[in-house]
Amino acid sequence: MLYKENLLRQIGNIADRLDMPCYVVGGYVRDSFLNLNSDDIDIVVEGSGTTLAQAFANEVGSKVDIFETYGTAKVDYLDTKFEFVGARSESYPKRDSRNPVVKPGTLLEDLSRRDFTINSMAICINSNNFGNLVDPFSGVEHLKQGVLITPIEPGKTFSDDPLRMLRCIRFSTKFNFWIEEKTLEGIKENSSRLRIVSKERIMTEFFKTLSYSNCSLGIKLLQMTGLLQEFLPELSALDTVDDGRHKNNFFHSVEVLKNISKITDNIWLRFATLLHDIGKDKCKRKDDITGNWTFYGHPEVGAKMIPDIGKRLKLPNDKIKYLEKVVRLHMRPQKIAEDGITDSAVRRFLVEADEDVEDLLLLSKCDVTTKHFEKKLELQKAIDLLEIKIEDLKERDWRREFQPCVNGFDIMEMFNLKKGALVGELKEAMKNEILDGNLKNEREDLINYLKNLYNNNYK
């Protein structure tokens, strides 16, 4: 059952010489039962984990990294990461901190402090008892049932370390396991405790959940448990239907995510898909004549929300800009398709979308979730035609043809202007004339156009 058995036997033999009971624990044991390979192995000893790590590293000629504060040590060997630690018990005296007070403990105490029963199993690797399973909380049975249960009372497990709630959602999504009722209630009751967890740790777990093919399930669970409200309230706020006259925009976003996850594993496009309609909550208005709800301007409003969201969640600046662009332009392909595919509209889209054209087209196709079959088919055909038109324009080297060869610095020098709104207006007017096909993208023509425009309107 154990992968990398020879290495584990070697570690067990070293532990025998040091007179230390030694076990492989946690995710490696779980994955072994699920017939999954793992290159991360956690070793627990009743004794000093750092001593065993040093002895192993010396024997195989590898480097050991020791973390005295936590009593842990890491050794990388043959593409496998080993982490060694002494069996310990934990207590969390400060409710506003995830940092526990750690004391040496027994193997049973060490297993009981873990997040779920399926991760609370150990296998002995000492030579006399190699392969013997220690399973005090029925982890094997719960693996067979496909259920997530905490080894101790859920409220304590989640209150002590709130990140475990996100791990629960992630494991449920990854393995398609159901969450036992008391464990689920424990998450709901402690969801607000997520506030003490750093945004970096939250987003690490969130993006792992988003990476799975079944990620739409994880998003639903985050919403149902109240966890989503704690770190992404803008998305959570879409979960409303006022009078049945419009669809629930949260579940629409999840449905679009489900569609796009079948086609791409691009995490940032999946995230943009979740956020594409976040502006709708702020733009929701009821039409006085029809009584229907409208969401005019929601792409632009949603795009303006992205920078604050990105900063709050500690996202990289380039990814914030990507999310902002996709949210702002996500309706553009459908609008072009519905209004009639003109060269001018396609050119504008190509210039604005730049290298993210394919992502936007993919999102647009997946965003067609109407139950009206004929309307759905018509929209999808129109987007397919738009895709053909885009390829046609690309073949004509659209970037060279439509990006103005006169820039803002040229305009400032021509008219002795300082950087400001007027330079932007002149530049935008010139670009529009090129995109509309009224002006050739040649320097002399552009300069003459700008001089006439400036002299007649701004001088």
C-alpha positions as CSV (number, residue, x, y, z in Angstrom):
1,M,0.0,0.0,0.0
2,L,2.8,2.5,0.9
3,Y,4.5,4.2,-2.0
4,K,8.2,4.9,-1.6
5,E,8.4,1.9,0.7
6,N,12.2,1.6,0.6
7,L,12.7,5.2,1.7
8,L,10.2,4.8,4.5
9,R,11.9,1.6,5.7
10,Q,15.2,3.4,5.6
11,I,13.8,6.1,7.9
12,G,12.2,3.5,10.1
13,N,15.6,1.7,10.5
14,I,17.2,5.0,11.5
15,A,14.4,5.6,14.1
16,D,15.1,2.1,15.5
17,R,18.7,3.0,16.1
18,L,17.6,6.2,17.8
19,D,15.0,4.2,19.8
20,M,12.1,6.3,18.5
21,P,8.6,5.1,17.6
22,C,8.1,6.5,14.1
23,Y,5.1,6.9,11.9
24,V,4.1,8.3,8.5
25,V,0.9,10.4,9.0
26,G,-1.7,12.7,7.4
27,G,-2.2,13.3,3.7
28,Y,0.3,10.7,2.6
29,V,-1.6,7.9,4.4
30,R,-4.9,9.2,3.1
31,D,-3.6,9.3,-0.5
32,S,-2.2,5.8,-0.1
33,F,-5.7,4.4,0.6
34,L,-7.0,6.4,-2.3
35,N,-4.3,5.0,-4.6
36,L,-2.9,8.4,-5.2
37,N,0.8,9.1,-5.3
38,S,2.3,11.9,-3.1
39,D,5.7,13.5,-3.0
40,D,5.0,15.2,0.4
41,I,5.5,12.9,3.4
42,D,5.0,13.8,7.0
43,I,6.8,11.8,9.6
44,V,5.9,11.9,13.3
45,V,8.1,10.5,16.0
46,E,7.6,10.1,19.7
47,G,10.8,12.0,20.4
48,S,12.8,14.6,18.5
49,G,11.8,15.0,14.9
50,T,14.7,17.3,14.2
51,T,17.2,14.6,15.5
52,L,15.7,12.0,13.1
53,A,15.7,14.4,10.2
54,Q,19.4,15.2,10.7
55,A,20.3,11.6,10.9
56,F,18.3,10.8,7.7
57,A,19.9,13.8,5.9
58,N,23.4,12.7,6.9
59,E,22.8,9.1,5.8
60,V,21.5,10.1,2.3
61,G,23.8,13.1,1.8
62,S,21.1,15.7,1.7
63,K,20.5,19.0,3.3
64,V,18.2,19.5,6.3
65,D,16.3,22.7,7.2
66,I,15.5,22.9,10.9
67,F,12.8,25.3,12.2
68,E,13.5,25.4,16.0
69,T,10.4,27.5,16.8
70,Y,8.1,24.8,15.6
71,G,10.2,21.8,16.3
72,T,10.1,20.7,12.7
73,A,12.6,19.9,10.0
74,K,12.5,19.4,6.3
75,V,14.6,17.2,4.0
76,D,14.3,17.1,0.2
77,Y,15.5,13.9,-1.3
78,L,14.8,12.1,-4.7
79,D,12.0,14.5,-5.6
80,T,10.3,13.9,-2.3
81,K,9.7,16.4,0.5
82,F,9.9,14.9,4.0
83,E,8.8,16.9,7.0
84,F,9.8,15.6,10.5
85,V,8.2,16.6,13.7
86,G,7.8,15.2,17.2
87,A,4.3,14.1,18.4
88,R,2.7,17.1,20.1
89,S,-0.4,18.5,21.6
90,E,-1.7,22.0,20.9
91,S,-3.7,24.7,22.7
92,Y,-5.0,28.0,21.4
93,P,-5.1,30.4,24.4
94,K,-5.5,33.5,22.2
95,R,-8.7,33.7,20.2
96,D,-7.3,36.2,17.8
97,S,-4.4,34.1,16.7
98,R,-3.8,30.8,14.8
99,N,-0.5,30.3,16.5
100,P,-0.9,27.5,19.0
101,V,1.0,26.7,22.2
102,V,2.8,23.4,21.4
103,K,3.9,20.8,23.9
104,P,5.3,17.3,23.4
105,G,2.6,14.7,23.3
106,T,1.6,11.2,22.5
107,L,0.8,9.9,19.0
108,L,-2.9,9.9,19.9
109,E,-2.8,13.5,21.0
110,D,-1.0,14.4,17.8
111,L,-3.7,12.7,15.6
112,S,-6.6,14.2,17.6
113,R,-5.3,17.8,16.8
114,R,-5.6,17.3,13.1
115,D,-8.4,18.6,10.9
116,F,-10.4,15.5,9.7
117,T,-10.5,11.8,10.5
118,I,-9.2,11.0,7.0
119,N,-6.1,12.9,7.9
120,S,-5.8,11.5,11.4
121,M,-4.3,8.1,10.5
122,A,-0.8,6.9,11.0
123,I,1.2,3.9,9.7
124,C,4.2,2.7,11.7
125,I,7.5,2.5,9.8
126,N,9.7,1.0,12.6
127,S,11.0,-2.3,11.4
128,N,9.2,-4.5,13.9
129,N,5.8,-3.0,13.2
130,F,6.2,-1.7,9.6
131,G,2.9,-1.1,7.9
132,N,0.7,-1.3,11.1
133,L,-2.2,1.2,10.9
134,V,-3.1,3.4,13.7
135,D,-6.7,4.7,13.1
136,P,-8.3,5.9,16.3
137,F,-11.0,8.0,14.6
138,S,-12.2,5.5,11.9
139,G,-10.5,7.4,9.1
140,V,-10.4,4.4,6.8
141,E,-14.2,3.8,7.2
142,H,-14.9,7.5,6.5
143,L,-12.7,7.3,3.3
144,K,-14.9,4.4,2.1
145,Q,-18.0,6.4,2.9
146,G,-16.6,9.6,1.3
147,V,-17.4,11.8,4.3
148,L,-15.5,14.6,6.1
149,I,-15.7,14.5,9.9
150,T,-13.5,16.2,12.5
151,P,-11.7,13.9,14.9
152,I,-12.9,16.0,17.9
153,E,-15.9,18.4,18.4
154,P,-16.2,20.5,15.2
155,G,-16.6,23.8,17.0
156,K,-13.2,23.4,18.8
157,T,-11.5,22.2,15.6
158,F,-12.6,25.2,13.6
159,S,-12.4,27.8,16.3
160,D,-8.8,26.8,17.1
161,D,-7.7,27.0,13.5
162,P,-10.3,28.6,11.1
163,L,-8.3,27.8,8.0
164,R,-9.5,24.2,8.5
165,M,-12.9,25.3,7.4
166,L,-11.6,26.3,4.0
167,R,-9.6,23.0,3.9
168,C,-12.9,21.2,4.5
169,I,-14.5,22.9,1.5
170,R,-11.4,22.1,-0.6
171,F,-11.3,18.4,0.3
172,S,-15.0,18.1,-0.4
173,T,-14.4,19.6,-3.8
174,K,-11.3,17.7,-4.6
175,F,-12.5,14.2,-3.6
176,N,-16.3,14.8,-4.1
177,F,-16.9,13.9,-0.4
178,W,-19.9,15.1,1.6
179,I,-19.5,17.0,4.8
180,E,-21.0,15.3,7.9
181,E,-23.9,17.4,9.3
182,K,-22.3,18.4,12.7
183,T,-19.1,19.3,10.9
184,L,-21.0,21.4,8.4
185,E,-22.9,23.1,11.2
186,G,-19.6,23.7,12.9
187,I,-18.4,25.6,9.9
188,K,-21.5,27.7,9.7
189,E,-21.3,28.6,13.4
190,N,-17.6,29.6,13.2
191,S,-17.5,31.2,9.7
192,S,-16.8,34.6,11.2
193,R,-13.6,33.2,12.8
194,L,-12.1,33.3,9.3
195,R,-11.3,37.0,9.9
196,I,-8.2,36.1,12.0
197,V,-6.7,34.2,9.0
198,S,-4.4,36.2,6.7
199,K,-5.7,36.9,3.2
200,E,-2.7,35.2,1.7
201,R,-3.6,31.9,3.4
202,I,-7.3,32.3,2.5
203,M,-6.5,32.8,-1.2
204,T,-4.1,29.9,-1.3
205,E,-6.9,27.6,-0.2
206,F,-9.4,29.3,-2.4
207,F,-7.3,29.0,-5.5
208,K,-6.6,25.3,-4.8
209,T,-10.4,24.8,-4.6
210,L,-10.8,26.8,-7.9
211,S,-8.2,24.5,-9.6
212,Y,-10.3,21.4,-9.4
213,S,-12.7,20.3,-12.2
214,N,-15.6,20.3,-9.7
215,C,-14.8,23.8,-8.4
216,S,-18.4,25.0,-8.8
217,L,-19.3,22.7,-5.9
218,G,-16.7,24.4,-3.7
219,I,-18.1,27.9,-4.5
220,K,-21.6,26.8,-3.6
221,L,-20.3,25.3,-0.3
222,L,-18.4,28.5,0.5
223,Q,-21.6,30.5,0.1
224,M,-23.8,28.0,2.0
225,T,-21.5,28.0,5.0
226,G,-21.1,31.8,5.1
227,L,-17.4,31.6,4.4
228,L,-17.6,33.4,1.1
229,Q,-19.2,36.5,2.8
230,E,-16.1,36.8,5.0
231,F,-13.6,37.3,2.2
232,L,-15.5,37.9,-1.0
233,P,-18.8,39.6,0.0
234,E,-19.2,41.2,-3.5
235,L,-19.8,37.8,-5.0
236,S,-21.9,36.6,-2.1
237,A,-24.2,39.6,-2.5
238,L,-25.4,38.3,-5.8
239,D,-27.3,35.5,-4.1
240,T,-30.7,37.3,-4.2
241,V,-33.9,37.1,-6.2
242,D,-36.3,39.9,-5.4
243,D,-39.6,38.8,-7.0
244,G,-38.8,36.0,-9.4
245,R,-38.4,38.4,-12.4
246,H,-34.7,37.9,-12.7
247,K,-32.4,35.0,-12.2
248,N,-30.2,34.5,-9.2
249,N,-26.9,36.1,-10.3
250,F,-24.8,34.1,-7.8
251,F,-26.0,30.8,-9.2
252,H,-25.7,32.1,-12.7
253,S,-22.1,33.0,-12.1
254,V,-21.5,29.5,-10.6
255,E,-23.2,27.9,-13.7
256,V,-20.9,29.9,-16.0
257,L,-17.9,28.8,-13.9
258,K,-19.1,25.2,-14.3
259,N,-19.3,25.7,-18.1
260,I,-15.8,27.3,-18.4
261,S,-14.1,24.8,-16.1
262,K,-15.0,22.0,-18.6
263,I,-12.9,23.8,-21.2
264,T,-10.0,25.5,-19.4
265,D,-7.9,25.1,-16.2
266,N,-6.8,28.7,-16.3
267,I,-7.3,29.7,-12.6
268,W,-7.4,33.4,-13.3
269,L,-10.0,33.1,-16.1
270,R,-12.1,30.9,-13.7
271,F,-11.8,33.6,-11.0
272,A,-12.7,36.3,-13.6
273,T,-15.7,34.2,-14.5
274,L,-16.9,34.3,-10.9
275,L,-16.5,38.0,-10.7
276,H,-17.9,38.9,-14.1
277,D,-21.3,40.0,-12.8
278,I,-20.4,41.5,-9.5
279,G,-21.5,45.0,-10.6
280,K,-25.1,43.8,-11.0
281,D,-25.9,44.2,-7.3
282,K,-25.0,47.9,-7.5
283,C,-26.7,48.4,-10.9
284,K,-30.0,46.7,-10.1
285,R,-33.0,48.8,-11.1
286,K,-36.6,48.0,-11.8
287,D,-38.0,49.2,-15.2
288,D,-41.0,51.4,-14.5
289,I,-42.8,50.2,-17.6
290,T,-42.2,46.4,-17.7
291,G,-41.5,45.9,-14.0
292,N,-38.5,43.8,-14.9
293,W,-35.1,44.2,-13.3
294,T,-32.3,45.7,-15.3
295,F,-28.5,45.9,-14.8
296,Y,-27.4,48.6,-17.2
297,G,-23.7,49.5,-16.9
298,H,-22.8,46.5,-14.7
299,P,-19.6,45.6,-16.6
300,E,-18.0,49.0,-16.0
301,V,-19.2,49.2,-12.4
302,G,-17.9,45.7,-11.7
303,A,-14.5,46.6,-13.3
304,K,-14.2,49.6,-11.0
305,M,-14.8,47.3,-8.0
306,I,-11.9,45.0,-8.9
307,P,-8.9,47.1,-7.8
308,D,-10.2,47.4,-4.2
309,I,-11.0,43.7,-4.1
310,G,-7.6,42.8,-5.5
311,K,-5.8,44.9,-2.9
312,R,-7.9,43.6,-0.1
313,L,-7.1,40.0,-1.2
314,K,-3.4,40.7,-1.7
315,L,-3.5,39.8,-5.4
316,P,-0.6,40.6,-7.8
317,N,-1.0,43.8,-9.7
318,D,-0.8,42.3,-13.1
319,K,-3.6,39.8,-12.2
320,I,-5.8,42.7,-10.8
321,K,-5.5,44.4,-14.2
322,Y,-6.4,41.2,-16.0
323,L,-9.5,40.7,-13.8
324,E,-10.5,44.3,-14.3
325,K,-10.2,44.0,-18.1
326,V,-12.1,40.7,-18.4
327,V,-15.0,42.0,-16.1
328,R,-15.2,45.3,-18.1
329,L,-15.2,43.7,-21.5
330,H,-17.1,40.4,-20.8
331,M,-20.3,41.6,-22.5
332,R,-18.6,43.1,-25.5
333,P,-18.5,39.9,-27.7
334,Q,-22.3,39.3,-27.2
335,K,-23.1,43.0,-27.8
336,I,-21.1,43.0,-31.0
337,A,-22.8,39.8,-32.1
338,E,-26.2,41.1,-31.3
339,D,-25.7,44.6,-32.8
340,G,-24.2,43.3,-36.0
341,I,-20.6,42.4,-36.6
342,T,-18.9,45.5,-38.1
343,D,-15.2,46.0,-38.9
344,S,-15.2,49.1,-36.6
345,A,-16.7,47.2,-33.6
346,V,-14.3,44.3,-34.0
347,R,-11.3,46.6,-34.3
348,R,-12.2,48.4,-31.1
349,F,-12.6,45.1,-29.3
350,L,-9.3,43.8,-30.6
351,V,-7.4,46.9,-29.4
352,E,-9.1,46.9,-26.0
353,A,-8.8,43.1,-25.4
354,D,-5.3,42.8,-26.8
355,E,-3.8,39.4,-25.7
356,D,-6.9,38.4,-23.8
357,V,-9.3,38.2,-26.8
358,E,-9.5,34.4,-26.6
359,D,-10.3,34.4,-22.9
360,L,-13.1,36.9,-23.4
361,L,-14.6,34.9,-26.3
362,L,-14.5,31.8,-24.2
363,L,-16.2,33.5,-21.3
364,S,-18.8,35.0,-23.6
365,K,-19.7,31.5,-25.0
366,C,-20.0,30.0,-21.5
367,D,-22.0,33.0,-20.3
368,V,-24.9,32.0,-22.6
369,T,-27.0,30.2,-20.0
370,T,-30.5,31.0,-21.2
371,K,-33.0,28.1,-21.2
372,H,-34.5,29.3,-24.5
373,F,-32.8,26.9,-26.9
374,E,-33.3,29.0,-30.0
375,K,-32.0,32.1,-28.4
376,K,-29.0,30.2,-27.0
377,L,-28.2,28.7,-30.4
378,E,-28.6,32.1,-32.1
379,L,-26.2,33.8,-29.7
380,Q,-23.6,31.0,-29.9
381,K,-23.7,31.1,-33.7
382,A,-23.2,34.9,-33.7
383,I,-20.2,34.6,-31.4
384,D,-18.7,31.9,-33.7
385,L,-19.1,34.3,-36.6
386,L,-17.4,37.0,-34.5
387,E,-14.5,34.6,-33.9
388,I,-14.2,34.1,-37.7
389,K,-14.2,37.9,-38.2
390,I,-11.5,38.4,-35.6
391,E,-9.3,35.8,-37.3
392,D,-9.8,37.6,-40.6
393,L,-8.7,40.9,-39.1
394,K,-5.7,39.4,-37.4
395,E,-4.5,38.1,-40.7
396,R,-4.4,41.7,-41.8
397,D,-2.0,42.6,-39.0
398,W,-4.5,44.6,-37.0
399,R,-2.1,45.8,-34.4
400,R,0.1,47.6,-36.9
401,E,-2.9,48.8,-38.8
402,F,-5.0,50.2,-35.9
403,Q,-2.6,51.3,-33.1
404,P,-1.9,55.0,-33.9
405,C,1.7,55.7,-35.0
406,V,1.4,59.1,-33.3
407,N,1.4,58.9,-29.5
408,G,0.7,61.2,-26.6
409,F,4.2,62.5,-26.4
410,D,4.0,63.5,-30.0
411,I,0.8,65.4,-29.3
412,M,2.3,67.2,-26.3
413,E,5.3,68.3,-28.4
414,M,3.1,69.4,-31.4
415,F,0.9,71.8,-29.4
416,N,3.3,72.5,-26.5
417,L,0.9,70.8,-24.0
418,K,1.5,69.3,-20.6
419,K,0.2,65.8,-19.8
420,G,-3.5,66.0,-19.0
421,A,-7.1,65.5,-20.1
422,L,-6.7,67.5,-23.4
423,V,-3.9,65.2,-24.6
424,G,-6.1,62.2,-23.8
425,E,-9.1,63.7,-25.7
426,L,-7.0,64.4,-28.8
427,K,-5.5,60.9,-28.7
428,E,-8.9,59.2,-28.3
429,A,-10.4,61.2,-31.2
430,M,-7.6,60.2,-33.4
431,K,-7.8,56.5,-32.5
432,N,-11.6,56.5,-33.1
433,E,-11.1,57.9,-36.6
434,I,-8.6,55.1,-37.3
435,L,-10.9,52.4,-35.9
436,D,-13.9,53.7,-37.8
437,G,-11.9,53.6,-41.0
438,N,-12.1,57.3,-41.6
439,L,-8.4,57.9,-41.3
440,K,-5.3,56.0,-42.5
441,N,-2.8,55.2,-39.8
442,E,0.0,57.1,-41.5
443,R,2.0,59.8,-39.6
444,E,1.4,62.7,-42.1
445,D,-2.4,62.0,-42.2
446,L,-2.6,61.8,-38.4
447,I,-0.7,65.0,-37.8
448,N,-2.8,66.9,-40.3
449,Y,-6.0,65.6,-38.7
450,L,-4.8,66.6,-35.2
451,K,-3.8,70.1,-36.3
452,N,-7.2,70.7,-37.8
453,L,-9.0,69.3,-34.8
454,Y,-6.9,71.3,-32.3
455,N,-7.1,74.6,-34.3
456,N,-10.9,74.3,-34.8
457,N,-11.9,73.2,-31.3
458,Y,-9.2,73.8,-28.6
459,K,-7.1,76.8,-29.7
